[in-house]
């Protein structure tokens, strides 16, 4: 269906954005010093900072990306939630209090506190910029996804809108306004996610979900193949003309026509059944065909559903609880949606096909990440999964925009307390993502062309009010996270590069002015990248940022804290090697070749998609070796 904006949704959205800008204007009057601009003057209460931590961390990847990934891949999407939360344990026990004691404004301050090294200042500032920009990409992609159903605007308009609003927030008041925007957004996100999960459980599960006629519902259809010739397929008593066969990833599809109407069917493994699918074709001239019709200006979403529960083809049960909801899925069959990219000359076919899957497989690993040898998992598949988890666990404690939040509280004890509050809030939210994602999968809605919209469209199925609120909060989620990222990049340029590395000896007023100018430039770069990466899962993109942060930043932090033999050149070499190796492995991976370069038929030189298992140890080894080679010899 076409995404039609609701006036009520638009009003709520405008009110929320106006409130955010009002907060920024209020604090702008009080922000004069560099400490106030980059670190809120160290005056934020630990409880407020803890919720703001959650507001900063629960980004578009958490709300849009994870829910969408669970809606498409079940438990495998939830593994991102586990990895993101696990990273906070590292943050709590390793970096929280030391970061507060060692730093002043930025991540560079902390790791350079013992050395005063130009090399560390340069490499750490560059790392901050690269990680922040990688993290900005999925936030902007998520922003563009939200405005289409909410305001009826194209993707690029949402990206530009977020970029403009965030630049205003940061340029006016810096970290103080950013903190309170994140506090407001974090609290509202958790509260209304709980409301949405309550509605999902109250509705329950049906094998024929009815959302008031507001969706396109296609029951799973199969027909037995009678015969297949070069130009004709006979399906039971019907005959179809074959336009072309399509093969990819070991799957065989037929693009068929009957009476001028096109459809795509997937041949099963034994070659005797064709299953009806949906498909989108990106034509060479930019047009988008949806099941043969030109839908270039439209978006569609589709019901995922249960086909049977406890062996009953017709089933409907409302008012489930948290356990019975999971148990019902476990004992049923879910018709979920899978997709396959097929290249055919200048045309690229993204084929979305219905894929009946036992509920017990939905709730166990293996649909997205191959980890079971009995199901065809290779050694590189297992290595890739371990690498992803390594990046998520270690990346949190090394994200510059998260680390600088420790400077907004008055003392190390407050840093520890705010981390504990953050863990509680974030842990609760990630449990909720499981129910929101599964709710979208079995009796909610999924945009086949944009899985990031699963949670907002699930809310839409309960009415425009909850949809408007959830969408406005999701938009604020992007605002809060992007604000924190741009504050981090502003500090890296104004404080680390210009003031310390270049030795310009800037006054507080000059630092603030340089920070605001940086915010504008980085905002423009983020808008451009958000438009270019349209359509990719935002949680997957955030995984890249975590991998780069874990590779470039964490080894330096850990070794400075726990190894007295660490030298300035060792830290600089570690950051450089971690940054370059992680970026290189990402750019040469198969997922990048398929989703970024658009080369599905080209085998990438790197067999894994997540670099951390190589780049993190390499960064640690580099630091140790270079430090041993450059340590000062004792004078006798």
Secondary structure, 3 states (H helix, E strand, C coil): CCCCCCHHHHHHHHHHHHHHHHHHHHHHCCCCCHHHHHHHHHCCCHHHHHHHHHHHHCCHHHHHHHHHHHHHHCHHHHHHHHHHHHHHHHHHHHHHHHHHHHCCCCHHHHHCCCCCCHHHHHHHHHHHHHHHHHHHHHHHHHHHHHHHHHHCCCHHHHHHHHHHHHHHHHHHHCHHHHHHHHHHHHHHHHHHHHHHHHHHHHHCEECCCCCCCCCECCCCCEEEEEEECCCEEEECCEEEEEEEEEEECCEEEEEEEECCEEEEEEECCCCCEEEEEEEEEECCCCCEEECCEECCCCCCCECCEEEEECCECCCEECCCCHHHHHHHHHCEEEEEEEEEEEEECCEEEEEEEEEEEEHHHHCCCCCCCCCCHHHCCCHHHHHHHHHHHHHHHHHHHHCHHHHHHHHHCCCHHHHHHHHHHHHHHHHHHHHHHHHHHHHHHHHCCECCCCHHHHHHHHHHCCCHHHHHHHHHHHHHHHHHHHHHHHHHHHHHHHHHHHHHHCCCCCCHHHHHHHHHHHHHHHHHHHHHHHHHCCCCCHHHHHHHHHHHHHHHHHHHHHHHHHCCCCCHHHHHHHHHHHHHHHHHHHHCEHHHHHHCCCCCCCCCCECCCCCHHHHHHHHHHHHHHHHHHHCCCCCC
